[in-house]
């Protein structure tokens, strides 16, 4: 048996621990069965995706695949017709006729490759055609039943459990705590303040002490059940979170609570203080901190100059919080070399390849191969689909398995490691590191106690 065959068999037979998804709760998907509800006007995929209420083939394209259709020239008007109208206004086949020319232009990309795999492996359709889309609609309606999240994750994607970062809430009170472990999002607590989230804590915040109490309440309420913290503020600002003292932040928060607007500089200063306060809470609760780095979802809105600074901006933050384990997500693409250096140099830095396999499969393979020759193998997590829809995880997981197999086989064939070395590394990369990093037992015990 060839090296690639034996390693491939091992990778195929090993369950991933999925460290990053945005899955909405299964019960929410069940509510959509048979619905024909209009959805919000299209302006970006995020609000559109969270408002979409149909189990049909366009739903599978909404996240990421749509980005490449738009990049290939699909217009806003065409997008409205496919994704923004009720089902009865434009037929499934008519929608495909609109999408097809852009699909043909973009089906080479990682986003579309993953989707094509999902159509093959989950819906038994070799390719997406006008003649197949109605069958996919029917199969999706039949698929969406109680318990189908576990069926797809376990039986089709080879995923033991997934970690979910809710996009519309700070923390999901999940119906499946042993399958969908939950991140505690601290964006609205720190860098994009939403004063309305104080209401469940029973606090009317008017001072910085009040807001500290709001943060404390969220950690006390959700921290024991959370698997990690998550922050994606890199979408709106640099990651230069220099410490700001409480006495400097206090008047800024008071002005904000009083309905006054803050300048960009003052808003960032307040965010710096609260971000660092949350990192201190992370250390107290022994929760790893996941940070978005690198590439942006969407189209026509990515400031590469700011992205280029992410790795350097994080160095002082990492050094200031040695008791916090930082998980830097998406390999920082397209500036991934810097993240190899960060993980090699800082003992509290880890790298997650979530999303990266579909952004650029070849770059992700190169990254993992080079990183494994520089960084301890214990510092990587190699799969997270980064999807809101559970179905599309299937195709992404396949691309990740193929990439891991290719990397480990190359390392053996090029004489860097023995086959047994790479199998040991593969176990770590796919699940062992996650089992060491995250307190699954503690989170489950806290759910049971509630």
Order of alpha helices (4+ residues) and beta strands (2+ residues): alpha-beta-alpha-alpha-alpha-alpha-alpha-alpha-alpha-alpha-beta-beta-alpha-alpha-beta-alpha-alpha-beta-alpha-alpha-beta-alpha-beta-alpha-alpha-beta-alpha-alpha-alpha-alpha
